[in-house]
């Protein structure tokens, strides 16, 4: 990858970081005084410069209005899955007679970016009853509390990854 490609990819993510940092500054200070604005620009610039080497992770984001809508849809789907999984796990803890069948399964993802795989792995881990153990390429190793014996890759992928991945693909590569 040439320097021009790196510079071309760096500009949008650096501008995004600067703008978010500056908006956060404005939110924290609650002031539009000239001195506060200058300080905010300086602090946001320093934050952007310090974070720049690590911002390549944001290259996996699709920047568009449709992406913003996909992020909102994902947030709703994740919140719903989180609530239902918590209720299910609470039911299992409070009713020990309910069967569990823990297993380690492998699932496959269509997400290509590091950020996409990171968000998917964290979504799986944050949902009670599943825990991401490892991510290797397009395969994710998951500990699953209630796995039907003999579950194959496609079934595990559909049940664990399916609810998140389709929405993540709307704003991530």
Secondary structure, DSSP 8 states (H G I E B T S, - for coil): --HHHHHHHHHHHHHHHHHHHHHHHHHHH----HHHHHHHHHHHHHHHHHHGGGGGGGGGB--SHHHHHHHHHHHHHHHHHHHHHHHHHHHHHH-TTS--B-EEEEEE----SHHHHHHHHHHHHHSTTEEEEEEETTEEEEEESB--TT--HHHHIIIIIHHHHHHHTTTB-
